[in-house]
């Protein structure tokens, strides 16, 4: 004989790993009273590494949301409670007590089996996610930030994405153009209501601040600069843009700079290393996981391309295109942010000629590319306008001597000055 019992189960913020202890709840996809199923995504959270969809591990009806959007929650803190209907069997008289079934321990992606589980439950059919809550649009965090920056109410936007998701194009289309003032009118800048604005430091900004502080005060930085004529590189970029093997890829100067860096690493492998202070060892890496610094709506992140040294130019172009696109959409996975060996950053996109980049923690070198533009240059004994760029290399002086750093930077410059000799499809 059985009865149906209802009890409230609590779901806690799972262990996000990577030494992280907290996460911010960005968006709730459910409300109290909604029915949820095992594996259904109920919210999006942001750690210092990535934005992640979080599924609930049981069936039931949402009883209470225990934290709000924008709230930072510690690992292990209850974030949602669910009323679960359970069939309770009437126990036979005087039987030995049975141990309770083991609880599954939640992790960031998926859920582990119980401590003593010996068989797996059959996989349930895929259940579509919850319908949009009335009055609340579905949109990814970067799209929500874009709407906020542009002053667009997402509830008024007509979605065009799959499942009724609002896209970036939808937000741009909903922007109401400002009235154009008369020619003789002088538009005064808006005056903020408050004299100061305070923004909590969390998520990517918090992680970035901690990482660069640790890097700057742990690794003794040295930065060297070189200015190089990249006229031939710019011509090659234009030619490669028409190559059918590179169709669908963004062929930019950064692609050839990345390839030049990989060529230089091959000839100066000591630059691709790290300092292991605990073991007092220099760890030389025989692979290149090329980090690309990317400015995203969440802040600066450095995803990396695994084994970039093995990629021919078309594959490298495709990998960079995908990396940048994914980062801008806020979809970079934690795995893509781990294991980098050397980093490339483009400050020229902001019109900056040169700077002193800070090392990505765990790496020994970072190359910054400045703005490319025409300058008077001595070419074949005459002053001519040429396309010129300044490269800045910061390196960890504990394991990279000035000679090695200089040779590596000079190699990169030499490849970019005459790219056809050294930049091949291999």
C-alpha positions in Angstrom: 0.0 0.0 0.0 1.4 3.4 -0.9 0.6 7.1 -0.3 1.7 10.1 -2.2 3.8 12.5 -0.1 5.0 16.0 -1.0 8.2 17.3 0.4 10.2 20.4 -0.4 13.7 19.7 -1.8 16.4 22.3 -1.9 18.9 22.7 -4.7 22.2 24.3 -3.7 24.7 26.2 -5.9 26.9 23.4 -7.2 30.7 23.2 -6.9 31.9 25.2 -9.9 35.5 23.9 -9.5 38.7 25.7 -10.7 39.1 27.1 -7.2 36.0 29.3 -7.5 33.7 29.7 -4.5 30.9 31.8 -5.8 28.7 32.6 -8.8 26.3 35.3 -9.8 22.7 34.4 -10.7 22.1 36.2 -14.0 18.7 35.1 -15.2 15.9 32.9 -13.8 13.9 31.0 -16.4 11.3 29.8 -13.9 9.0 31.3 -11.3 7.2 29.9 -8.2 4.5 27.6 -9.3 6.2 26.5 -12.5 6.6 22.8 -13.2 10.1 21.6 -13.7 11.7 18.3 -14.8 15.0 16.6 -14.0 17.7 18.2 -16.2 15.6 21.3 -17.1 17.6 24.6 -17.1 16.2 26.9 -14.5 18.7 29.7 -14.5 22.0 31.1 -15.9 24.9 31.7 -13.6 28.1 33.6 -14.2 31.3 32.6 -12.6 34.7 34.2 -13.1 35.2 31.8 -16.0 32.0 31.7 -18.0 28.3 31.9 -18.2 26.7 28.5 -17.6 23.1 27.2 -17.8 22.2 25.4 -14.6 19.8 22.5 -14.6 17.7 21.3 -11.7 18.2 17.6 -10.7 14.7 16.6 -9.9 11.0 16.8 -10.9 8.4 19.0 -9.2 6.9 22.4 -8.8 9.0 25.5 -8.0 8.3 26.3 -4.4 10.6 29.3 -3.9 13.5 31.2 -5.5 15.9 31.7 -2.7 18.0 34.4 -4.4 17.4 37.1 -6.9 18.9 38.0 -10.3 22.2 39.8 -9.9 22.9 38.3 -6.5 26.2 36.6 -5.8 25.8 33.2 -4.2 28.4 31.1 -2.4 28.9 27.5 -3.4 26.6 25.3 -1.2 24.0 28.0 -0.7 20.4 27.1 -1.5 19.2 28.9 -4.6 15.8 27.2 -5.3 13.4 24.9 -3.5 11.1 22.5 -5.3 8.0 20.7 -4.1 8.5 17.0 -5.1 5.7 14.4 -5.1 7.0 11.1 -3.8 5.3 7.7 -3.4 5.8 6.6 0.2 5.5 2.9 0.8 4.0 1.6 4.1 6.8 -0.3 5.7 6.3 -3.9 6.7 6.2 -4.5 10.5 9.5 -4.7 12.4 11.9 -4.7 9.4 15.5 -3.6 9.8 15.9 0.1 8.9 17.2 0.7 5.4 19.9 3.3 4.7 18.6 6.4 2.9 19.4 6.5 -0.9 22.6 8.4 -1.6 22.2 12.0 -2.7 23.7 13.0 -6.0 26.4 15.6 -5.7 25.8 18.5 -8.2 28.7 19.7 -10.3 28.9 22.5 -12.8 28.0 20.5 -15.9 25.7 17.6 -15.5 25.4 15.7 -12.2 27.5 12.8 -10.8 26.0 9.5 -9.6 25.6 8.9 -5.9 28.4 7.7 -3.8 27.3 4.0 -3.8 25.1 3.9 -6.8 25.5 0.6 -8.8 23.2 1.2 -11.7 22.2 4.2 -13.9 18.6 5.4 -14.3 17.4 5.3 -17.9 17.8 8.6 -19.6 14.6 10.6 -19.7 13.3 12.0 -23.0 14.4 15.5 -23.7 11.9 17.9 -22.4 11.7 21.4 -24.0 12.7 24.2 -21.7 10.1 26.4 -20.0 8.0 28.8 -22.0 8.8 32.4 -21.6 7.4 33.9 -18.4 4.7 36.5 -19.4 6.2 40.0 -19.5 9.8 38.6 -19.4 11.8 38.1 -22.6 14.3 35.3 -23.1 17.7 36.6 -24.0 21.4 35.7 -23.3 23.3 37.9 -20.8 25.3 39.8 -23.5 22.0 40.7 -25.2 20.5 41.8 -22.0 23.5 44.0 -21.3 23.3 45.4 -24.9 19.6 46.2 -24.3 20.4 47.9 -21.0 23.2 50.0 -22.6 20.9 51.1 -25.5 17.9 51.8 -23.2 15.7 49.1 -24.8 13.0 47.4 -22.8 13.4 43.7 -23.7 9.7 43.1 -23.0 8.9 45.3 -26.0 11.2 43.6 -28.4 9.9 41.1 -31.0 12.2 38.0 -30.8 13.4 36.3 -33.9 15.7 33.6 -32.4 14.9 30.0 -31.9 12.4 29.3 -29.1 11.5 33.0 -28.8 15.0 34.2 -27.8 15.8 37.9 -28.4 18.9 38.3 -30.5 21.4 41.3 -30.8 19.8 42.2 -34.1 16.4 42.3 -32.5 17.7 44.8 -29.9 19.3 47.0 -32.5 16.1 47.0 -34.6 14.1 48.1 -31.5 16.3 51.2 -30.8 14.3 54.3 -31.2 16.3 56.9 -33.1 16.9 60.1 -31.2 15.4 63.3 -32.7 17.9 65.3 -34.7 18.4 68.8 -33.2 18.1 71.8 -35.4 21.3 73.1 -36.9 21.5 76.0 -34.6 20.6 74.0 -31.5 23.4 73.1 -29.0 22.8 69.8 -27.3 23.9 69.8 -23.7 25.4 66.6 -22.3 23.1 64.8 -19.9 23.8 65.6 -16.2 23.8 62.5 -14.0 21.5 62.6 -11.1 24.2 61.5 -8.7 27.8 62.7 -8.5 29.2 59.2 -8.2 28.3 55.7 -9.4 29.4 52.6 -7.6 29.5 49.2 -9.4 30.1 46.0 -7.4 33.3 44.2 -8.4 32.3 40.6 -9.3 32.4 38.0 -12.0 35.0 38.5 -14.7 36.0 41.9 -13.5 36.8 40.5 -10.0 38.7 37.6 -11.4 40.6 39.8 -13.8 41.6 42.2 -11.1 42.9 39.4 -8.9 44.8 37.7 -11.8 46.6 40.8 -13.1 47.5 41.9 -9.6 49.0 38.5 -8.9 50.8 38.5 -12.2 52.2 42.0 -11.9 53.6 41.4 -8.4 54.8 37.8 -8.9 56.4 37.7 -12.3 59.1 40.4 -13.0 57.9 41.9 -16.2 60.2 43.2 -18.9 58.8 44.8 -22.0 60.5 45.4 -25.3 59.3 47.2 -28.4 60.0 47.1 -32.1 58.5 49.1 -35.0 58.2 47.2 -38.3 57.2 47.9 -41.9 54.2 45.6 -42.5 53.3 46.8 -46.0 53.8 43.4 -47.5 51.7 41.8 -44.8 48.8 44.1 -45.5 49.0 43.3 -49.2 49.0 39.6 -48.3 46.0 40.1 -46.1 44.1 41.6 -49.0 45.0 38.7 -51.3 44.1 36.1 -48.7 40.7 37.7 -48.3 39.9 36.5 -51.8 41.3 33.0 -51.4 38.5 30.3 -51.6 40.3 28.2 -48.9 39.6 31.0 -46.4 36.0 31.6 -47.4 33.8 32.3 -44.3 36.8 33.3 -42.2 37.8 36.8 -41.1 41.2 37.4 -42.7 42.7 40.2 -40.7 46.3 41.3 -39.9 45.9 39.5 -36.6 45.7 36.2 -38.4 49.2 36.7 -39.9 50.5 38.1 -36.6 49.3 34.9 -34.9 51.0 32.8 -37.6 54.2 34.9 -37.3 54.1 34.4 -33.5 53.8 30.6 -34.0 56.7 30.5 -36.4 58.8 32.5 -33.9 57.9 30.2 -31.0 59.1 27.2 -33.1 62.5 28.9 -33.5 62.7 30.1 -29.9 60.9 27.4 -27.9 62.2 28.7 -24.6 59.6 31.6 -24.8 56.8 29.1 -24.5 57.3 28.0 -20.9 56.1 28.7 -17.4 57.7 29.2 -14.0 56.8 26.5 -11.4 57.6 28.3 -8.1 56.5 25.4 -5.9 58.7 22.9 -7.6 61.4 25.4 -8.5 61.3 24.2 -12.1 61.0 25.8 -15.6 58.3 24.0 -17.5 58.9 24.2 -21.2 55.8 23.4 -23.3 56.0 21.4 -26.5 52.7 22.7 -27.6 51.2 26.1 -28.2 47.8 26.9 -26.8 47.5 30.4 -28.3 45.6 32.8 -26.1 43.7 35.7 -27.8 42.7 38.5 -25.5 39.1 39.4 -26.2 37.0 42.3 -24.9 33.5 41.1 -24.2 30.3 42.4 -22.6 31.4 40.5 -19.5 34.9 42.1 -19.5 38.3 41.0 -20.7 38.8 37.2 -21.1 41.6 35.2 -22.7 40.4 32.0 -24.4 43.0 30.0 -26.2 43.3 27.9 -29.3 44.5 24.4 -28.3 47.5 23.1 -30.3 47.6 26.2 -32.6 51.1 25.2 -33.6 49.7 22.3 -35.6 47.2 24.3 -37.6 47.7 25.3 -41.3 46.6 28.8 -42.0 43.0 28.1 -43.1 42.4 26.1 -39.9 44.0 28.8 -37.8 41.8 31.4 -39.4 38.7 29.4 -38.7 39.7 28.8 -35.1 40.4 32.5 -34.5 37.1 33.5 -36.2 35.1 31.0 -34.0 37.0 32.0 -30.8 36.2 35.7 -31.3 32.6 35.1 -32.3 32.0 32.8 -29.3 33.6 35.3 -26.9 31.5 38.2 -28.1 28.3 36.2 -27.7 29.3 35.3 -24.1 29.5 31.6 -24.9 33.2 30.9 -24.1 33.5 27.6 -22.1 35.6 27.3 -19.0 37.8 24.7 -20.8 38.7 27.4 -23.5 40.0 29.6 -20.7 42.4 27.0 -19.3 45.8 25.9 -20.3 47.0 28.8 -22.4 50.8 29.0 -23.0 51.3 32.4 -24.7 49.0 35.3 -25.5 48.3 37.7 -28.3 46.5 41.0 -27.7 45.4 43.6 -30.2 45.4 47.1 -28.7 45.6 48.7 -32.2 41.9 48.1 -32.7 41.5 51.1 -30.2 43.9 53.3 -32.2 46.7 52.7 -29.6 50.3 52.5 -30.9 51.9 50.7 -28.0 51.6 49.7 -24.4 53.0 47.4 -21.7 50.8 44.3 -21.5 50.6 42.3 -18.3 51.3 38.5 -18.5 48.4 36.1 -18.4 49.0 34.2 -15.2 50.9 31.0 -15.8 52.5 32.2 -19.0 55.9 33.7 -19.7 55.1 36.0 -22.7 52.4 38.2 -24.2 52.6 40.1 -27.5 50.7 43.3 -28.0 50.0 44.6 -31.5 49.5 48.3 -32.0 47.7 50.3 -34.6 48.7 49.8 -38.2 48.9 52.9 -40.3 50.9 54.9 -42.9 54.1 56.5 -41.7 57.1 58.0 -43.4 59.6 55.2 -43.7 63.0 54.7 -45.4 62.4 52.0 -48.0 65.1 51.2 -50.5 67.1 54.3 -49.6 64.1 56.7 -50.0 61.5 58.1 -47.6 58.1 56.6 -48.6 54.7 56.2 -46.9 54.6 52.6 -45.6 52.2 50.6 -43.4 53.9 50.4 -40.0 53.1 48.9 -36.6 54.7 48.7 -33.2 54.9 45.4 -31.4 55.3 45.2 -27.6 56.5 42.0 -26.0 56.3 41.5 -22.2 58.0 38.5 -20.7 58.8 36.9 -17.4 62.4 37.7 -16.7 62.8 34.8 -14.2 63.0 32.4 -17.2 63.2 34.5 -20.3 66.5 36.4 -20.6 66.8 39.6 -22.6 68.6 37.7 -25.4 65.8 35.2 -25.8 63.1 37.8 -25.6 64.8 40.0 -28.1 65.4 37.2 -30.6 61.8 36.1 -30.3 60.4 39.6 -30.9 62.9 40.2 -33.8 61.7 36.9 -35.4 58.1 38.0 -35.3 59.0 41.3 -36.9 61.1 39.6 -39.6 58.2 37.3 -40.5 55.7 40.2 -40.8 58.2 42.3 -42.8 58.5 39.6 -45.4 55.6 37.2 -44.8 55.7 35.3 -48.1 59.0 33.7 -47.3 57.8 32.2 -44.0 54.0 32.2 -43.9 52.9 29.1 -45.7 49.7 27.0 -45.5 51.6 24.6 -43.2 
